[in-house]
Amino acid sequence: MTVAYSPSHGLGEEDSIWFKLSALLNQEDPMQVLMALCEKYNGVLPVNLKNQRIVLLSEPEHAERVLVTNADNYTKYFDGLRPVFGRSMITIDGALWQKIRVPQQAAFHPKMFEEYFPYLMSAIDSKMERWQKLAESGETVEMVEETWTMAADMVCRALFDREMPFNPHFVFKQVKTYTDVVNHKNVRLKNVRGELEEITDEDPAKAMEVWHSVPDTVIGANVIDHREKTLLTAMQEAEADPDFPEFDHRQVIDEMKQYLWAGTETTALTLAWSLYLLSQHPEAMERVREEAHRICGDADPQWDQVHQLSYTRMVIQETMRLYPPIWGLIRIAAGDDEIAGHKINAGDKVSMLTYIAHHSPKYWEDPEKFDPERFAPERAKKRRKYSYLPFAAGKRACIGGALSQIENTLALVQLLRRFTPEYVGPTPAKIRATVTLCPQGGLPFRIRELS
């Protein structure tokens, strides 16, 4: 079956920042290219492409200006992924964003995390059962897919009170087809030439059809414990409120998409890159195990022990410095501004390149070195503010950032106490700059069980 390219797919539109930057992002080592350009142009790189101006920013003071001190002048940009997230918090701004966020905020208060704890642990247990079979078979697996499926299970159990009712490996592959935005230009160019697209299971339209069915599948699944207060029940209460017409059923579905993909993706990438780094630094892997044994003994972690796992948490933080899942934060200037002597015009798109700040020798000693100890409290106090932005900053900082770090800390401790994941791909692993910072070609691993 063949169909013409449809604008409803949202792929490769000429106004998309991903379309315009595809020449840069398709480089063999795109981050090194961007680092060299930012150094050459003192951290501010205006890019003029047809009728659009994109300004790339890489210094902490630039991020502070856009995200904090003059944040009202910069609105969120995520048009390219509206087909994935609809009109969820991630794609709206202003007063509506604030109103939609309010009923969800309580679900991410730290006091709720203890309630989520057993559900996070059960998702990790489920993954360990799978890894037991993988260790026995010797099969090679793609680690981002492994960590994504576990993170999706955590979201379903902890936030929605449901066991994951869909095949996460299938959904992962489908939606990755869409979110690998560096391929969108090819789709657009085929459309310009009038070529037809063959519909297969890898096709973006099919991927979106699968993705749109997931939230309703989750809502219809069997409830685990009938908890009164979950993120899902909070959203359903907002939906039932006659004084809150903006939060209709469509809003519930779109917000679920946000957590099932965006929240899952950042957690999964961080954990996968952490396992890659630890496989390259076995002494650090042993420190994680030693810390777990010292604090937890031979038993599973208890909630009151989680915050004592300081070295494991520093591994997560260092991973997010070296491989920030969100490598660039994009905003649109609502009005004129000036940054580092450069005029920012209303309508300009600005991208704060967090990857560049995270790797700058101006703010980090030996920045390419894997050194979790740089996040020890005494060293962290000396860090330049806004030089580390794994979850953005200001009012639009990621709502689930703290929960994500707990998820990954628990996962690292539990998985590494029983298994040694062995990276079997090319070294060093290469990166692919899509909307998120992904490994190019994946991260192939074999799972070995500890004796």
N, C-alpha and C positions, 0 to 999 in steps of 0.2 A: 504493500500500500504506500502511495506517495501523496503528500499534501504540500501545498505552498507554505512557505514561512508565514507565520501569523504574528503581527505585532503584539497580540495578547501574551505571547511567550515572553515578551520583555527582554529579548536577547539581542545584544549587539546594536541597540539603537544609537544613532550617531551622536546624540546628546549625552550618552552615558559616559561617565568618567572612565569606566573600564574599557570601553571602546577606544577612547582617546589615548589612554595610557598603554594600550596593548603592545605597542612597539617596545616600550621600556620593559614591561613585565614579562615579555617573552624572551628576554635575554638569557644566556646560559646561567649567569649569576646576577639576577636583577638587583639584589640588595647591594652588592658591591658597586654596581653601576650607579645606583642612587647615592651611595655614600661618597663616591668620587665626585659626583656632580655637586652635591651639597657642600663638600669641602671647598670645591673650586669657587662656588658662588656664595661663600660665607653663610651657609645655612638657609638661604632663601632662594628658591629656584622657580621663577615664573615660567610657565609653559603656555605658549599661545598656539592654540589649535583651532583653525577655522574661526568660528564665531564664539569660541569659549576660551576663557583664561583660567588655568589651574595653577595655583601657587603651592609649591611643595615647601614645607617648613620642617626644620629638624632640631631646633634648639629648645631647651626647657622654657625659656622666657616666652617663646612663641606659643607653646602649648598653654602656658599660664594666661596669656592674653586672650586666646581664642576660647579656652574652656572655662576660665574662671573670672578674670577681671572685666572682660568685655563679652561675656558669654551671651548676653541678650542680643548681640549683633550677629550671632552665628547660629544658623539653624541646622538641624541634622540632615544628612544626605544619605538616603538609602533606597532611592528610587529603583535602582537596578535589581533589587531583590524583593520588591513589593509582591510579586507573584508567589514568593516563598512565605513571607510573613504577613501579608495582607496589611491591615491598618492596626497592627499591634504597636506597643510602646516603642518598639525599635524603629518604626517608620513614621511616627508622628511627632509633633513638637508643640511648644507653646502651652496655652492653658488647657487644651484637650489632653495633651500628654500628662500634665500634672494631675488632672482629674482622673484619668484612667489608671494612673500609677497608685493612687491613694488606697484603694481596696486590696491591692496586691502587696503593698509595702510590709504589712505585718507578717506575712509569710516568710520574710527574709530577715526578721529581727533575730539577733543572736540567741535570744531565749528560746526560739523555736528549734534550733539545731539539735538540741538534746532529744526532742521528740522525733526528729528525723533519723537519729542515729541508728536504731535497729533496722530501719528500712534500707539505709545505705549499706549496712553490713550484710543484709540478706542478698542484695544485688551483687556484692563482691563475692559472697559465698557461691552464688550461681555461676559467676565467671570462673571461680576456682574449680568447680566441677567440670566445666568445659576444658579448662587448661590441663586438668588431670588426664583427660582423653587425648588432648593434643600432645602431651608429654609421652604418652604410651605409643602414639602413632608416629611421632617424629615429623608430623606435617609442618610445613612452613606456612605461617599466617601473616597477614598484613596488620601491623599493630594498631594503626589508627582505626581500622575497622573494629578491632577487638575492644579498644578503649571506648570508642563511640557507642558500641552496643551496650557496654556496661553502664556508661553515663546515662543513656536513654532509659535503661532499667531503673537507675537511681531516681530519675525524675518521675517516672510513672509511680514508683512505690512511695517515695517520700512526699512529693507535692500533690499527687493526684489520688493516692490511696488505691491504686490499681496495679496488679501484676501486668507486665508489658504484654499486650494482647496482639502484637504484630511481630512479624519476622524482622528484627532490626537489621540483619545483614542485607536483606533485600531492600529495605527502605534506605539504608545508608548508600548503597550503590546507585539507587535511583536519583536521590536528591543531589548526590555528589556530581552527577551528570549536569545538573543545572547550575550549581554554585561554582563550578570551575569556570569562572567568568572569562579567563583568558581565551577560551574557545569561542566566545560569543561573536567575535569579529568575523570568524569564518562563516558563521551562520548568516550574519548580516550581508557579507559580500556575495554569498550564494543567492540571497534574496535580490540584491541589486542586479545580478546577472540573470535573474528570472529562472534560476534552477529550482527543481523540486527536491524536497527532502524526503528521504525514506524513513518511515516510522518503524522503529524497532524498540526493544525494551530499553535501549540506551538513549532514546530520543527525549529531548527536554519536555515536550508536550506530554508524553507518557509518564515521565518522571513526576510532573506536576499533578497528573491525575492520581497517581499513587499517593503522593504527599497529602493532597487535600482530603483523602479518606482517613488519614491517621487519627486526627483529634476525635472524630465521631466514634471511631473504633475504640479509642481509649475510654471515652465517656460511657460507652455501652458495655464495657468489660465488667467482670465481677469485682465488687468492692472487697478490699482486704479486711479492714477492721472497722469500717463505718465511723471513722473519726469525724467529729463535728467540725473541727477547724483544720482545713487543708487549704492550699492555694486554690484548688478547684472549687471547693465549697464557698470560699470567699468571692470568687468570680461569679458563681451562680447566684449568690445572694445579691450581688450588684446587678446582675441581669434581671432579677425579680423585683428590683426596686423601681416603682413607677416614677420616682423623682430622678431617675438616672437613665434617661432614654438612650444616652450615648453607649451605654454598656449593654448592648443587646446580645443575642446568641452568636451573631457573627463576630462580635468582639471577643467573646469567650473562646471561640475556635481560633481566632487569630493569635490571641495571647498564648494559647496552648502551643501553637506552632512556634512561637518565639522560644519557649522553654524547651520544646522537644528538639529544636535544631540549634538555635544560637547558643543557648546555655550548655547544651550537650557538646557542641562543637569545641568550644573553648576549653572545657574540662578534658575532653578526649585528646585534643592536640597536646595540651600540657602534659598529660600523663604519658602519652606515647613518646614525646620528645624526652621526658624525664627518664623513661626506661632506656631509650637510645643512649643518652648521656651516661647513665649509670653502667650500661654495658661497656662503654668505652673507658670508664673509670671504676674498675672493680673495687678499689679501696673505698670509694664513696658508697658503693652498694653494701659493702660489709658494715660500714658505719650505720647505715639505715637499719640493718638487721641487729646490730649490737644495741642500738638505742631502743629498738622495739623489745628486745629481750630484757634489757635493764629496767625498763619501765613497766612492761606487761608480763614479764616472765614467759611461761609457756602458754598462757591463756590469751584469748582474744582481747583486744583493747576494750576498756570500759570508757564511758563518756568522760569521766573525770580525769582520764589519762591522756586524752587526745591533745590537749594544749601543752602537754609536757614533751611531745614529740618534736622538739625544736629543730634538730638537725634535718629531719625529714621535711619539715615545713620549709627550711632554707633551701633544700634541693628543689622544691617546687618553685620557690621564688626565683632562684637562679635560672631555672629552666625558662621561666617566663621573661627573664631578661634576655637570654640568648635567643630564644625562639618565641617572641610575643605572638600569640594567636592573632590578635588584631594589630597588624604591623603598621597600619595607617588609619588615623581618625579623620574622617572627611566631614567638612561643614560647608555651608553656603553663606556668604556674607550678605546680610540683609541691607547693610548700608556701608558707606565708605569707611575705611579705617587705614591705619598706618602701622606696619610691623617692621622693626629694624630698618627704618628709613625707606621702606618700600610701600608704595600706595596699594591698598587693597580696595578694589572697586566693588560696589554693590553688584551682586550676581556672580562674583568670582567664587569658584570652588577652591577651598584651601584644604590641604591634606597634611596633618601633622604626622611625620614619619617617626613613630615611636621606636621602630627598629634602629634607626640611625642614632637617636638619643641613647638608646640602650647599649650601643656599641661604640660610643664616642670615647676616645682616650682622654678627653677633657674632663669627663665625669667619672670614669671608671678606670682603675688601674688594671693594666693587662686585660683589656675588655673581651678578647676572644677566649680567654681562659675560663674553664668551668671551675668556679670557686664558690661553693655555697656559703662559705664562712663570710663572704662579703655582706651577707644579710644578718650577721650577728648584731645584736642591738647596739653595741658600742661602735661598730663600723657604720651601721645604717644611719645613726644620728648625724654623721658627717656628710651624708649624701646630698647632692644638690637637689633641691625641691623640683619636682616635675621632670627629673631626668629618668624616672622610672614610672611608666604609665601602663601597666598590664591591663588595667580595668578602666582606663580613661581617668577623668578627674572632674571636679565640679559637680553641678547638679545632674549631669547626665552620666555620672559614673555608673558602672554596671551594677544592677540591683542584686545580682547573684554572685558577686565576686568572692565574698567571704565564705559562702557555702561551697563554692567550687574548690577552694583551697582545702577545706575540710574533707570533701569527697576524695581529692587526690592524695591527701596525707594518709587517710585510711586505706585507700587502694594500694598505695606503695608499700605500706607496712605489711598488709595482709598477703599480698601477692609475693613479695620478696621473701617472706618468712618460709614459704613453701616451694617457690619456684625460682629458677634462674632463667630469665628471658635472654636469649643469645641473639644478638643482631647478626644477620648473615648477608646484609646488603653491602653495596660499595661504600667505602670510607674515604673521606667524610660524606655523610648523607647530603644530598643536594636539596635545595628548597624550591618551592613553586609558590609564587606570590599571586594567589587568587584573592578573594575577599579576606580569607584568612591565610596564615603562613603555613603551608602544607609541605610535607616531604615530597619531592619529585619522584614519582614512581612508587611511592609508599615506603614503609619501613618494614622489610621482611624480617621475621623472627622465627626461631624455633624455641620451644618451651622445654626446659629440662627441670625435672623434679629434684629437689634437694634430697640427699640420702639421709 
